[in-house]
Amino acid sequence: MPSEKSGVLYNELLKKGFNKELCKEIAYRYMNTDYTATRMLGYLYRVSSLSEEMLIDEMLAILDDCERFRKKHEMESAQAAINKVYNNRLD
């Protein structure tokens, strides 16, 4: 379920003059969490002249960052489990 920020993002994209279907895809399919929508809103507020290519490029960069962050936490959890095994010697 999309976050409240996704609705705000959708409206901001429409105000910038982007196609309604593109706005819907970006806001409700890809930027559907508060974190991703807020990052994209920050980008929209900083950039005055924006093309579709730039918008999509930024969306992909945000999604890539989120995936990298998720993998980092996954690896940290796995490392913590390994350290626990090493420290407790499988007791």
N, CA, C and O atoms as CSV, one atom per row, in Angstrom:
chain,resi,resn,atom,element,x,y,z
A,1,MET,N,N,0.845,-1.185,0.000
A,1,MET,CA,C,0.000,0.000,0.000
A,1,MET,C,C,0.891,1.248,0.000
A,1,MET,O,O,1.802,1.376,0.817
A,2,PRO,N,N,0.614,2.144,-0.912
A,2,PRO,CA,C,1.429,3.369,-0.990
A,2,PRO,C,C,1.287,4.240,0.256
A,2,PRO,O,O,0.253,4.238,0.925
A,3,SER,N,N,2.344,4.975,0.546
A,3,SER,CA,C,2.336,5.860,1.703
A,3,SER,C,C,1.633,7.175,1.367
A,3,SER,O,O,1.324,7.447,0.207
A,4,GLU,N,N,1.389,7.976,2.388
A,4,GLU,CA,C,0.788,9.297,2.178
A,4,GLU,C,C,1.695,10.174,1.324
A,4,GLU,O,O,1.225,10.958,0.500
A,5,LYS,N,N,2.992,10.030,1.531
A,5,LYS,CA,C,3.962,10.824,0.766
A,5,LYS,C,C,3.892,10.503,-0.725
A,5,LYS,O,O,4.212,11.350,-1.559
A,6,SER,N,N,3.474,9.281,-1.062
A,6,SER,CA,C,3.351,8.919,-2.473
A,6,SER,C,C,2.289,9.774,-3.158
A,6,SER,O,O,2.451,10.163,-4.315
A,7,GLY,N,N,1.207,10.065,-2.445
A,7,GLY,CA,C,0.178,10.947,-2.994
A,7,GLY,C,C,0.691,12.354,-3.209
A,7,GLY,O,O,0.376,12.993,-4.213
A,8,VAL,N,N,1.481,12.835,-2.263
A,8,VAL,CA,C,2.092,14.161,-2.401
A,8,VAL,C,C,3.031,14.159,-3.604
A,8,VAL,O,O,3.035,15.101,-4.396
A,9,LEU,N,N,3.817,13.112,-3.739
A,9,LEU,CA,C,4.738,12.992,-4.867
A,9,LEU,C,C,3.971,12.981,-6.184
A,9,LEU,O,O,4.358,13.659,-7.136
A,10,TYR,N,N,2.905,12.229,-6.239
A,10,TYR,CA,C,2.072,12.157,-7.450
A,10,TYR,C,C,1.609,13.556,-7.861
A,10,TYR,O,O,1.720,13.936,-9.026
A,11,ASN,N,N,1.093,14.311,-6.901
A,11,ASN,CA,C,0.616,15.667,-7.194
A,11,ASN,C,C,1.741,16.589,-7.641
A,11,ASN,O,O,1.552,17.396,-8.551
A,12,GLU,N,N,2.905,16.480,-7.016
A,12,GLU,CA,C,4.047,17.313,-7.411
A,12,GLU,C,C,4.515,16.977,-8.825
A,12,GLU,O,O,4.879,17.869,-9.592
A,13,LEU,N,N,4.503,15.697,-9.165
A,13,LEU,CA,C,4.896,15.302,-10.521
A,13,LEU,C,C,3.914,15.851,-11.550
A,13,LEU,O,O,4.318,16.304,-12.621
A,14,LEU,N,N,2.627,15.811,-11.226
A,14,LEU,CA,C,1.622,16.378,-12.131
A,14,LEU,C,C,1.840,17.879,-12.305
A,14,LEU,O,O,1.731,18.402,-13.414
A,15,LYS,N,N,2.149,18.572,-11.202
A,15,LYS,CA,C,2.404,20.019,-11.273
A,15,LYS,C,C,3.591,20.333,-12.174
A,15,LYS,O,O,3.627,21.376,-12.827
A,16,LYS,N,N,4.560,19.424,-12.205
A,16,LYS,CA,C,5.752,19.626,-13.045
A,16,LYS,C,C,5.451,19.358,-14.518
A,16,LYS,O,O,6.297,19.601,-15.380
A,17,GLY,N,N,4.235,18.853,-14.813
A,17,GLY,CA,C,3.824,18.652,-16.197
A,17,GLY,C,C,4.104,17.285,-16.778
A,17,GLY,O,O,4.077,17.122,-17.998
A,18,PHE,N,N,4.368,16.315,-15.957
A,18,PHE,CA,C,4.628,14.969,-16.468
A,18,PHE,C,C,3.326,14.237,-16.777
A,18,PHE,O,O,2.273,14.551,-16.223
A,19,ASN,N,N,3.420,13.264,-17.663
A,19,ASN,CA,C,2.302,12.432,-18.068
A,19,ASN,C,C,1.667,11.768,-16.841
A,19,ASN,O,O,2.369,11.308,-15.941
A,20,LYS,N,N,0.335,11.725,-16.820
A,20,LYS,CA,C,-0.403,11.170,-15.675
A,20,LYS,C,C,-0.021,9.714,-15.393
A,20,LYS,O,O,0.127,9.325,-14.234
A,21,GLU,N,N,0.138,8.914,-16.443
A,21,GLU,CA,C,0.485,7.500,-16.258
A,21,GLU,C,C,1.901,7.345,-15.693
A,21,GLU,O,O,2.145,6.495,-14.837
A,22,LEU,N,N,2.819,8.164,-16.174
A,22,LEU,CA,C,4.182,8.134,-15.646
A,22,LEU,C,C,4.182,8.524,-14.170
A,22,LEU,O,O,4.854,7.890,-13.356
A,23,CYS,N,N,3.433,9.560,-13.830
A,23,CYS,CA,C,3.338,10.008,-12.432
A,23,CYS,C,C,2.800,8.886,-11.540
A,23,CYS,O,O,3.302,8.656,-10.440
A,24,LYS,N,N,1.792,8.208,-12.024
A,24,LYS,CA,C,1.177,7.118,-11.257
A,24,LYS,C,C,2.168,5.974,-11.051
A,24,LYS,O,O,2.277,5.434,-9.950
A,25,GLU,N,N,2.885,5.609,-12.102
A,25,GLU,CA,C,3.879,4.531,-12.005
A,25,GLU,C,C,4.972,4.883,-10.996
A,25,GLU,O,O,5.315,4.079,-10.129
A,26,ILE,N,N,5.505,6.084,-11.121
A,26,ILE,CA,C,6.596,6.489,-10.237
A,26,ILE,C,C,6.121,6.574,-8.791
A,26,ILE,O,O,6.742,6.000,-7.897
A,27,ALA,N,N,5.027,7.287,-8.562
A,27,ALA,CA,C,4.572,7.548,-7.190
A,27,ALA,C,C,4.012,6.311,-6.500
A,27,ALA,O,O,4.303,6.070,-5.328
A,28,TYR,N,N,3.216,5.532,-7.210
A,28,TYR,CA,C,2.500,4.442,-6.540
A,28,TYR,C,C,3.111,3.063,-6.738
A,28,TYR,O,O,2.819,2.140,-5.978
A,29,ARG,N,N,3.948,2.918,-7.743
A,29,ARG,CA,C,4.576,1.606,-7.942
A,29,ARG,C,C,6.004,1.560,-7.417
A,29,ARG,O,O,6.399,0.590,-6.772
A,30,TYR,N,N,6.777,2.606,-7.691
A,30,TYR,CA,C,8.191,2.571,-7.345
A,30,TYR,C,C,8.548,3.380,-6.103
A,30,TYR,O,O,9.333,2.916,-5.276
A,31,MET,N,N,8.000,4.553,-5.958
A,31,MET,CA,C,8.302,5.417,-4.810
A,31,MET,C,C,7.141,5.324,-3.807
A,31,MET,O,O,6.548,6.339,-3.442
A,32,ASN,N,N,6.829,4.112,-3.373
A,32,ASN,CA,C,5.620,3.880,-2.577
A,32,ASN,C,C,5.865,3.790,-1.066
A,32,ASN,O,O,4.984,3.360,-0.322
A,33,THR,N,N,7.028,4.184,-0.622
A,33,THR,CA,C,7.281,4.264,0.820
A,33,THR,C,C,7.577,5.720,1.170
A,33,THR,O,O,7.937,6.517,0.304
A,34,ASP,N,N,7.423,6.052,2.444
A,34,ASP,CA,C,7.725,7.422,2.866
A,34,ASP,C,C,9.162,7.787,2.536
A,34,ASP,O,O,9.434,8.903,2.094
A,35,TYR,N,N,10.079,6.860,2.745
A,35,TYR,CA,C,11.494,7.129,2.512
A,35,TYR,C,C,11.770,7.465,1.049
A,35,TYR,O,O,12.380,8.491,0.749
A,36,THR,N,N,11.318,6.596,0.134
A,36,THR,CA,C,11.611,6.817,-1.281
A,36,THR,C,C,10.869,8.044,-1.816
A,36,THR,O,O,11.431,8.822,-2.588
A,37,ALA,N,N,9.617,8.217,-1.410
A,37,ALA,CA,C,8.848,9.377,-1.870
A,37,ALA,C,C,9.465,10.674,-1.360
A,37,ALA,O,O,9.533,11.658,-2.096
A,38,THR,N,N,9.915,10.686,-0.109
A,38,THR,CA,C,10.534,11.883,0.458
A,38,THR,C,C,11.835,12.221,-0.272
A,38,THR,O,O,12.121,13.388,-0.538
A,39,ARG,N,N,12.611,11.200,-0.588
A,39,ARG,CA,C,13.855,11.446,-1.343
A,39,ARG,C,C,13.559,12.043,-2.708
A,39,ARG,O,O,14.233,12.973,-3.150
A,40,MET,N,N,12.543,11.501,-3.375
A,40,MET,CA,C,12.190,12.006,-4.701
A,40,MET,C,C,11.625,13.423,-4.597
A,40,MET,O,O,11.915,14.261,-5.451
A,41,LEU,N,N,10.836,13.699,-3.583
A,41,LEU,CA,C,10.312,15.055,-3.384
A,41,LEU,C,C,11.455,16.045,-3.169
A,41,LEU,O,O,11.432,17.151,-3.710
A,42,GLY,N,N,12.439,15.655,-2.392
A,42,GLY,CA,C,13.606,16.509,-2.184
A,42,GLY,C,C,14.300,16.823,-3.490
A,42,GLY,O,O,14.727,17.954,-3.721
A,43,TYR,N,N,14.411,15.822,-4.343
A,43,TYR,CA,C,15.023,16.029,-5.656
A,43,TYR,C,C,14.190,17.003,-6.491
A,43,TYR,O,O,14.732,17.910,-7.123
A,44,LEU,N,N,12.872,16.807,-6.489
A,44,LEU,CA,C,11.992,17.674,-7.278
A,44,LEU,C,C,12.077,19.130,-6.824
A,44,LEU,O,O,12.029,20.044,-7.647
A,45,TYR,N,N,12.201,19.341,-5.526
A,45,TYR,CA,C,12.268,20.703,-4.997
A,45,TYR,C,C,13.595,21.384,-5.331
A,45,TYR,O,O,13.652,22.611,-5.417
A,46,ARG,N,N,14.653,20.608,-5.518
A,46,ARG,CA,C,15.975,21.177,-5.811
A,46,ARG,C,C,16.180,21.473,-7.288
A,46,ARG,O,O,16.915,22.398,-7.636
A,47,VAL,N,N,15.544,20.705,-8.158
A,47,VAL,CA,C,15.783,20.815,-9.595
A,47,VAL,C,C,14.633,21.584,-10.250
A,47,VAL,O,O,13.465,21.230,-10.089
A,48,SER,N,N,14.978,22.634,-10.987
A,48,SER,CA,C,13.923,23.451,-11.596
A,48,SER,C,C,13.545,22.961,-12.992
A,48,SER,O,O,12.359,22.863,-13.307
A,49,SER,N,N,14.513,22.657,-13.816
A,49,SER,CA,C,14.254,22.173,-15.165
A,49,SER,C,C,14.521,20.671,-15.195
A,49,SER,O,O,15.654,20.228,-15.007
A,50,LEU,N,N,13.473,19.901,-15.432
A,50,LEU,CA,C,13.571,18.454,-15.276
A,50,LEU,C,C,12.963,17.740,-16.470
A,50,LEU,O,O,11.826,18.018,-16.851
A,51,SER,N,N,13.715,16.820,-17.062
A,51,SER,CA,C,13.194,16.003,-18.162
A,51,SER,C,C,12.758,14.645,-17.608
A,51,SER,O,O,13.085,14.286,-16.477
A,52,GLU,N,N,12.015,13.901,-18.425
A,52,GLU,CA,C,11.595,12.552,-18.013
A,52,GLU,C,C,12.802,11.665,-17.755
A,52,GLU,O,O,12.803,10.863,-16.820
A,53,GLU,N,N,13.818,11.807,-18.574
A,53,GLU,CA,C,15.016,10.988,-18.419
A,53,GLU,C,C,15.701,11.260,-17.086
A,53,GLU,O,O,16.137,10.335,-16.401
A,54,MET,N,N,15.793,12.543,-16.725
A,54,MET,CA,C,16.411,12.898,-15.450
A,54,MET,C,C,15.590,12.361,-14.279
A,54,MET,O,O,16.145,11.871,-13.295
A,55,LEU,N,N,14.277,12.455,-14.392
A,55,LEU,CA,C,13.383,11.971,-13.346
A,55,LEU,C,C,13.535,10.468,-13.150
A,55,LEU,O,O,13.671,9.995,-12.022
A,56,ILE,N,N,13.514,9.733,-14.230
A,56,ILE,CA,C,13.633,8.273,-14.159
A,56,ILE,C,C,15.019,7.875,-13.671
A,56,ILE,O,O,15.156,6.925,-12.901
A,57,ASP,N,N,16.038,8.587,-14.110
A,57,ASP,CA,C,17.400,8.316,-13.656
A,57,ASP,C,C,17.502,8.484,-12.137
A,57,ASP,O,O,18.113,7.658,-11.460
A,58,GLU,N,N,16.907,9.550,-11.606
A,58,GLU,CA,C,16.932,9.771,-10.152
A,58,GLU,C,C,16.145,8.687,-9.421
A,58,GLU,O,O,16.567,8.226,-8.360
A,59,MET,N,N,15.004,8.276,-9.977
A,59,MET,CA,C,14.208,7.211,-9.370
A,59,MET,C,C,15.033,5.924,-9.278
A,59,MET,O,O,15.031,5.251,-8.247
A,60,LEU,N,N,15.727,5.595,-10.349
A,60,LEU,CA,C,16.555,4.383,-10.343
A,60,LEU,C,C,17.694,4.490,-9.336
A,60,LEU,O,O,18.042,3.503,-8.687
A,61,ALA,N,N,18.274,5.673,-9.201
A,61,ALA,CA,C,19.351,5.877,-8.226
A,61,ALA,C,C,18.823,5.696,-6.800
A,61,ALA,O,O,19.487,5.083,-5.964
A,62,ILE,N,N,17.637,6.226,-6.525
A,62,ILE,CA,C,17.033,6.072,-5.193
A,62,ILE,C,C,16.746,4.599,-4.908
A,62,ILE,O,O,17.032,4.109,-3.815
A,63,LEU,N,N,16.189,3.901,-5.879
A,63,LEU,CA,C,15.888,2.477,-5.688
A,63,LEU,C,C,17.164,1.660,-5.502
A,63,LEU,O,O,17.192,0.711,-4.718
A,64,ASP,N,N,18.216,2.031,-6.225
A,64,ASP,CA,C,19.506,1.353,-6.078
A,64,ASP,C,C,20.072,1.561,-4.669
A,64,ASP,O,O,20.589,0.625,-4.059
A,65,ASP,N,N,19.972,2.787,-4.160
A,65,ASP,CA,C,20.428,3.073,-2.792
A,65,ASP,C,C,19.657,2.240,-1.777
A,65,ASP,O,O,20.243,1.697,-0.840
A,66,CYS,N,N,18.353,2.138,-1.962
A,66,CYS,CA,C,17.524,1.356,-1.032
A,66,CYS,C,C,17.920,-0.117,-1.042
A,66,CYS,O,O,17.995,-0.755,0.008
A,67,GLU,N,N,18.171,-0.647,-2.224
A,67,GLU,CA,C,18.580,-2.048,-2.339
A,67,GLU,C,C,19.945,-2.270,-1.696
A,67,GLU,O,O,20.158,-3.274,-1.017
A,68,ARG,N,N,20.867,-1.336,-1.908
A,68,ARG,CA,C,22.193,-1.436,-1.295
A,68,ARG,C,C,22.087,-1.396,0.230
A,68,ARG,O,O,22.778,-2.144,0.921
A,69,PHE,N,N,21.233,-0.535,0.748
A,69,PHE,CA,C,21.007,-0.409,2.187
A,69,PHE,C,C,20.418,-1.709,2.757
A,69,PHE,O,O,20.825,-2.165,3.825
A,70,ARG,N,N,19.448,-2.302,2.027
A,70,ARG,CA,C,18.829,-3.560,2.456
A,70,ARG,C,C,19.868,-4.681,2.508
A,70,ARG,O,O,19.916,-5.447,3.470
A,71,LYS,N,N,20.689,-4.770,1.478
A,71,LYS,CA,C,21.726,-5.806,1.436
A,71,LYS,C,C,22.754,-5.610,2.545
A,71,LYS,O,O,23.237,-6.585,3.121
A,72,LYS,N,N,23.089,-4.367,2.847
A,72,LYS,CA,C,24.043,-4.077,3.919
A,72,LYS,C,C,23.514,-4.604,5.243
A,72,LYS,O,O,24.248,-5.242,5.998
A,73,HIS,N,N,22.256,-4.342,5.526
A,73,HIS,CA,C,21.676,-4.827,6.780
A,73,HIS,C,C,21.574,-6.353,6.804
A,73,HIS,O,O,21.752,-6.977,7.850
A,74,GLU,N,N,21.291,-6.937,5.660
A,74,GLU,CA,C,21.237,-8.392,5.559
A,74,GLU,C,C,22.613,-8.997,5.865
A,74,GLU,O,O,22.714,-9.980,6.599
A,75,MET,N,N,23.656,-8.411,5.305
A,75,MET,CA,C,25.013,-8.904,5.546
A,75,MET,C,C,25.445,-8.696,6.995
A,75,MET,O,O,26.121,-9.546,7.574
A,76,GLU,N,N,25.052,-7.560,7.579
A,76,GLU,CA,C,25.383,-7.309,8.987
A,76,GLU,C,C,24.703,-8.326,9.898
A,76,GLU,O,O,25.302,-8.770,10.877
A,77,SER,N,N,23.480,-8.697,9.597
A,77,SER,CA,C,22.777,-9.712,10.392
A,77,SER,C,C,23.446,-11.071,10.261
A,77,SER,O,O,23.597,-11.795,11.245
A,78,ALA,N,N,23.844,-11.411,9.050
A,78,ALA,CA,C,24.532,-12.687,8.830
A,78,ALA,C,C,25.877,-12.696,9.559
A,78,ALA,O,O,26.251,-13.704,10.159
A,79,GLN,N,N,26.599,-11.585,9.509
A,79,GLN,CA,C,27.885,-11.506,10.195
A,79,GLN,C,C,27.700,-11.610,11.700
A,79,GLN,O,O,28.520,-12.234,12.374
A,80,ALA,N,N,26.650,-11.017,12.242
A,80,ALA,CA,C,26.374,-11.108,13.677
A,80,ALA,C,C,26.100,-12.555,14.083
A,80,ALA,O,O,26.524,-12.992,15.153
A,81,ALA,N,N,25.388,-13.302,13.227
A,81,ALA,CA,C,25.122,-14.710,13.513
A,81,ALA,C,C,26.411,-15.524,13.478
A,81,ALA,O,O,26.623,-16.393,14.324
A,82,ILE,N,N,27.259,-15.246,12.516
A,82,ILE,CA,C,28.552,-15.950,12.423
A,82,ILE,C,C,29.414,-15.637,13.640
A,82,ILE,O,O,30.030,-16.536,14.213
A,83,ASN,N,N,29.460,-14.362,14.038
A,83,ASN,CA,C,30.247,-13.976,15.216
A,83,ASN,C,C,29.735,-14.673,16.467
A,83,ASN,O,O,30.522,-15.075,17.324
A,84,LYS,N,N,28.430,-14.816,16.573
A,84,LYS,CA,C,27.839,-15.497,17.719
A,84,LYS,C,C,28.285,-16.950,17.764
A,84,LYS,O,O,28.607,-17.475,18.830
A,85,VAL,N,N,28.304,-17.599,16.604
A,85,VAL,CA,C,28.751,-18.999,16.522
A,85,VAL,C,C,30.222,-19.084,16.912
A,85,VAL,O,O,30.606,-19.957,17.689
A,86,TYR,N,N,31.042,-18.191,16.383
A,86,TYR,CA,C,32.484,-18.206,16.704
A,86,TYR,C,C,32.726,-17.967,18.206
A,86,TYR,O,O,33.551,-18.637,18.828
A,87,ASN,N,N,32.009,-17.024,18.755
A,87,ASN,CA,C,32.205,-16.679,20.168
A,87,ASN,C,C,31.672,-17.749,21.117
A,87,ASN,O,O,32.238,-17.960,22.190
A,88,ASN,N,N,30.623,-18.404,20.744
A,88,ASN,CA,C,30.007,-19.419,21.630
A,88,ASN,C,C,30.380,-20.844,21.260
A,88,ASN,O,O,29.970,-21.780,21.947
A,89,ARG,N,N,31.132,-21.030,20.212
A,89,ARG,CA,C,31.653,-22.358,19.795
A,89,ARG,C,C,30.573,-23.412,19.661
A,89,ARG,O,O,30.765,-24.553,20.082
A,90,LEU,N,N,29.440,-23.048,19.082
A,90,LEU,CA,C,28.334,-23.964,18.834
A,90,LEU,C,C,27.860,-24.695,20.077
A,90,LEU,O,O,27.428,-25.843,19.979
A,91,ASP,N,N,27.929,-24.065,21.243
A,91,ASP,CA,C,27.481,-24.713,22.485
A,91,ASP,C,C,25.999,-24.835,22.550
A,91,ASP,O,O,25.465,-25.356,23.529
